[in-house]
Amino acid sequence: MIAENAKPNKSVHVIGGGLAGSEAAWQIARAGVPVVLHEMRPERMTEAHQGEGLAELVCSNSFRSDDARASAVGLLHEEMRRCDSLILAAADANKVPAGGALAMDRDAFSAHVSAALAAEPLVELARGEVAGLPPGDWDSVIIATGPLTSPALAAAIGDLTGAEHLAFFDAIAPIVYADSIDLSRAWFQSRYDKPGPGGTGKDYLNCPLSKEQYDAFIAALLAGEMTEFHDWERDTPYFEGCLPIEVMAERGPETLRFGPMKPVGLTNAHQPDTKPYGVVQLRQDNAQGTLYNLVGFQTKLKHGAQVEILRTIPGLENARFARMGGIHRNTFLNSPSLLDGSCRLLAQPRLRFAGQITGVEGYVESAAMGLLTGRFAAAERLGQTPAPPPATTSIGTLLGHVTGTAKHRDAKDGKVVNFQPMNANFGLFPILQPPVKKKLRKAAYADRALADLSAWLTA
């Protein structure tokens, strides 16, 4: 029986064809509800996108760890697979070797998502910018425009909420052509020889640096010419999980050796008796293995400085670059103050928000919010009350983070304070009862999460 308030034949509108918007549209259509997916590219491009495909990966090509029993993001992968996620299906179908990480050919991944949505009869793709707030007769809208929301829509959202937007800078790592890497100096190995999805334990290219080379590299980073910011951008903070390498270098000369350039778990195949002081790792970026990206090497250096400095790395002396690193300003909402428990805007409940604009950080986390909002919107169209996922699941902790059940509120007046973007992590999970020994805790979190998720999906 159809509920009296059901509107199963009226379309939900999803604005933004990135990972969150694509996932939301897929979930809505799979629930039997029509959906219009609005994507402004190629009519209006952004400063980071290169093409018009849906779910384009503009930064890394990695979804990070795929280990569901040792990583909160790996657990999130598994939860999303069980929720019929299009984004995870596309990632699994187009993965490339990446040690313990789930990484994919970015072009094939985007093509997979685009083809799947094109083949879904309940999905209509509408190209063109939605400038300003959506028309009033769109009574169910998901805004999944990501951190690169068009200025007109961002301004309209700001006017509607009356709340100041928060923002941070995000950076992109360079990509090099594989045939320009000197394999007499670089070698193939995953850290600790750990194989991952589709991998062999030799999935990364490693470039070793001696102490003298490392010190010279750090000095060059600190002296390199950087991108200049506008006056209104100067106080914008960086996201701690995606710092430019030169910002890390400013924090101390050894910082990179304990970050993306750490040498642990690696043995130089060319000089096995000599331990590298630092190592630059490169990860395969496409299925053909013709492109590799520099892992963790987000940068705001100007392009000329990037070429000069990166070519001082042993093995990259003659590197040719398919894409240089870059930096862009991301915008996100103070979501705990603005959204309800199903991500509807309190000031105008016909509008939901999904993806990175809500204050989650990372590809998978953004897609997960698209998955949830798609399910919530479809449930409403079917006359049902949207049911949030269990707070014990990885996807449930992300929802709690952006909707205010996480601890962001001041004890005195209840206002939301210091809300910052967050990756999936076990620190967001409710404490296990009874307590579990530390070395068994992550696996216990995963077992509890998947059991509770199964009960939620069945219900």
N, C-alpha and C positions, 0 to 999 in steps of 0.2 A: 504494500500500500504506500502511495506517495503522500508525504506529509503536506499539510495545507500550505505551509510557507515555502514549499519547494519550488524551484524554477529550473528544472533539469535541462530545459532546452534553450536557456538564455546564456549567452557566452560570458565567460570570465575574460577580462583583458589583462594580459601580462606585458609590461613595458620593460624591454631589455632582453636581448637574445644572447646573453652571456651564459655562464654555467648555471647560475641560480634561476634565471628566467627560463632557460631551456628545460631544466629539471622540473620547474613548477608547471610549465605547459604540458609536459609529458605526464605528470601525475594527475593533472586535471582531466586530460583526455582519457587516460586509462581508467579513470573512475566513471567514464561515460558522460562527461560534461563537455560541451564545446568550448573552445578557447581561441582567442585571437592573440597571437604573439607579435608584438610590435618591436621592430629593430630598425634604428635610424640609419645604420650603415647599409649600403655605401653612399646614400644620399648625403649623409653628414658623418664624417670620420672623426675619430678621437686622436689624441696625441700619442696613444700607445698602440692602437690596433693597426694591423697591416692589411687585412682583407675584409671580406664581407661575410665569411662563414660564421655560423652559430657556434657558441662555446669556444671562441678562439682563446688559446692560451697565450697571454701577452707577456708573461714573465717566464718563470721556470716551466719545464715540461714534466715536473715531478709532483706526484701526490704524496710524497714523503713515505714513511714506513708503512708496509703492508702487513705487519705482524700484529694480529688482533689481540694477542695475549701479552704483548710487551709494550704496546704503544696505543695511546688514546685515539690517534688519527687512524691507525690500522684497525682498531675496533670500530671506528666510525665507518671505514670502508665496508666492513662486514655487515654492519647494521644497514647501511644503504643498499647493499646487494640484496638483503632480505626484504627490503622495501621496494624492490623492482626499480632501482635507480637506473635511469638512462645514462647518466654521467659515468657511473661505475662500470656499466656494461660496455660503454665505448672505450673506457680506459683499459679494461681487461682484454678487449678484442684487438687493441692496437699498442700493446705494451712493448717496450724496448728494454734491453738489459740495463739494470740499475742497482745491482747489489740487493739489499733488503728493501729497496724502495719500489713503489709502483710508478713508473715513468712511461710515457707514451710518445709516439710519433705525433707531433702537434697537428700537422696538416691532416693526417688520416683520422685522428681523433675528432677534429672539427667536422670533417666530411661525414663521419659516422653519425654524429649527433644531428647534423643537418638533414641527412638522408632519412633517418628514423622519424624525425618530426614531419618531413615532407610526405612520408608514406602514411602518416596517421590521419585518417579522414576527419577527425574532430578538431584538428589543429589547422588554423588559418594563419599564414605568415603575412604580416602587413609591413612593408618597408616604408620608412619615413619617420621623421622626428615627431614625437608628441611634445610639443612646445608648451610649457606651462602645465597647469593641472588638467587632468583628463576631463572630458565633457561630463556634465552632470548626469546624463542618462547611462553612463557606465557605472552601474551600481555595485560592481565587484571588480576591484583592480588590484593587481600585485605590481608594485614598483620594484623592479630588480635591475636598476640601471647601474649598480655597482659604484665604485669610487670615482668613475669618470662620467657622472651624471651631467647631462647638458646644462649649461648655465641657466637657461630659461626655466627648466624644470626644477633645478636646485633652488633658484630664487623663489619660485612659487611655493615650494615646500617650506622654505624658511619663513615666508610671509604667513603661511597657514599655521605653522606650529608656534610662531612667536618665540622660538627657542634658537639660540645661537648654535650653529653647526660646529662640530669639532672636526679637526682635520689632522692628517699626518702625511709625511712624504713616503713614497714607496719607490723602490729602485729596481732596475732590470739588469741582469747579467749579460755579458757579451757571449756571442756564439762564433766559433771558428770552424773553418773547413778542415775536415779530418786529414786530408792529404797534404795539408800544410804543417802538420805537427811532426816533429823530428822524433821518430820511434827509436833512434839510437840513443836518445836521452830519456824519453818517456817510456813508461811500461804499463801494461794492463794488470790491474789487481783491484779487487774490492777490499775495503778495510776489514782486516781479520779474515780475508778470503771468504766472506759470507755471501752465499748465493741468495738471490731474491727471485721475484716472479719473472720467469723466463730467463734468468741469469745463470752464470756459471761460477761465480766467485772471482771472475776477472772482468768486471763490467765497467770499471772506470779507467781512464788514462791518467797517469800520475806523473807530475813534473817535479823533480826534487830540487831543493835549494840548500846550499851550504849556509853556515852562519853569515859569512861575508855577503853572499848573494841575497840572503833574507834581509840583512840590515840595509843593504843598498836599495832593495825593493821598497822597504818601509820609508826610507828617506825620500825616494822618488815619489811615493804616494803623497806624502805630506807636502811636497813642494809642487805637486802637479796643479795645473790650472783647472779650476772647477766651474761648474755651471753657476751662473749668477741668478739670484732669486729676486723677484719683485719685492717692493717694500712690504706689501700686504702678506707676503709669504715668510718673512724673515723669522717670525716667532713660531712657525709651525714645527712641531716636534717630529722626530723619526719614530717609526714603529720598531721596537726593540728586537723583534724577531726577524727583521729584514734590513739591517743597517748597511749602508754603503761601506765598502772596505776602508776607505780613507777616514771615515768617521770612527771605525773600530781602531784604526792605527793611531788616531789622535788620543785614544784612551790609554795608550801605553804601547811600547814597541813589541811586547810579547803577546798582545791581545789576539792577533791573528793566528799565532801558533797554538792558541787554545780554542780557536774557532775554526773557520773554514780551511786554514792551512796547517792543522795539527798533523803531525807525522805518525801518530800511533797506529799500530795495526797494519803497517805497510813496510815492505822490504824492497829496496831498489834492485830490480832484476839485473841491472847492468853492473851494480857495485854492491853485492849482497853483504859485504863486510863493513860498509860505510853507512851509518844511520843518517838519513836526511835531517836537517835542522827544521825544515818546513817543507810542506808538499802542497802543490796546487792540483786539485782533482778536476777532471773534465768528465762529464756524463753525456752519453749518447743522446742526441736530440731528435733523431728521425730513424725510421725503420731501416733505411738503406745504410745507416752508419756513416753518412757523409758529413754530418754536422755534429759538433760537440759543444756543450755550454760549460762555462767555467763555474763550478759549483760554489755558491755563496759569494760570488764576486760582483754583487750589485754595486753600482758606482755612479757618482755624480760628476766624475771627471769629464772634461770636454773630450770630444772624439779624438782629436790629434794627440792629446796627452795619453789617452787610453792606449792607442796603438804603440806609442813610444815606450810606455812603462810596461805594458803586458809583454812586449817582445823582449824584455830583459829576463823573462822567466825561462829557464833552461827547457828546451824542447819547443818553445814558441817563438824562437828568434825570427822565423820566416812566416809566422802565422798570418793567414788571410782571414778577414772577419766578415761573416755573413750578416751580422748585426752587432752594433756597438751597444754598450750599456747605456742606460738612461735613467731619468728620475721624473716622477710626476706626483702631483699633489692629489691625495685621496681624501674624500669627504665621507664622514659617517655621522649618523644621528646619535644624539644622547638618548638612545633607545629606551632605557628603563624609565625615563620620565615621559616618554612620548607614546609608547606602544602598550597594548593590552597583552594578555596571555596568549593570544593567537596571532600576534604581530599586526593587529589592526591599529591604525592611528587613532588615538583617543579623540583628537579634534575633528576627525572625519572618518568614521569607521568603515566607510566603503573602500578605503585605501589600506592595503597591507604593504609591508615592506619585507624584502627578502635579500639575502646575499650580503656582500661586504659592506653595503651602506648601513646595515643594522648594527655593525660593530663586531662581526666575526672576522677573523683574518685567515686567509688561505683558500685555495681552490675548493677543497673538499668541504670545508666548513661553510663556504658560500653556497655550494650546491645543496648541502644538507638543509640550509634554511629555505632554499627554493623548494625542496622536497616537502618540507613541513607546510609551508604556506600554500602550496598547491593542493595538498591533502585537506587543509583547513577550508580553503575556498570551495573545493569540490563538495565537501561535506555540507557546507551551508547551502549550496545550490540544490542538494538532495534533501534539504529539510532536516538535516541532522545537526547535532551540537558537536563542534570540533573537539576531539579528545587529544590533549597533549600527550606526547610520549612519556614513559616513566622517567623520573628525575635521575634514576640510576643508570640510564643509558648515556652513551657519548652524545648522541643527538639531543637527548633531553637536557644535558648540562649546557649545551650551546643555547638552547631556547631559554633556559633559566638565566644565562648570562645577559642576554639582550632584552629580556622582558622584566628583569628586576628581582627575580627570586634569588639570584646570586647577591652576595653582600656588597652592595654599592652605596647603601643608604646611611646617612649620618644618624647616629643614635639619638641626637637631640630633636631635630626637626623632621627627620624622615626624607629629606631631599637627597637626590642621587648625587654622589660625589665621585670624582676621579674615575669616571667610566672610560675604559680604554679597550681597543680591539684585542681580541683573544683568540688564540689557536685552541684546538681541542687538546686537553691535557688532564691527567688524572687528578690534579689538584682541584678540579671543579666537582669531583664526584663526592656523593655522600659517604661518610665514613662507614666502613664495613662493620656489621654487628653479627656475631661476636668479632672482636679484632683478629686480624690475620698477621702472621709474621711478614716483615717488610719484603723479603725476597719472594714471597708467594702472593703479594698484595695485587700486583697488576693482573695476574692471571685470574685472581678471585674477582676483581672488578669486572673483567671481561665475561666470566661465567655468569655472574649475576646479571649483567647488562643484557646478554643475549637471551637468557631465560625470561627476563622481564619484557624484553622486546617481543618475543614470541607470543607471550600472553596478550600484549597490547595489540599485535597484528591479528590474532585470533578473535579478540573481542570486537 
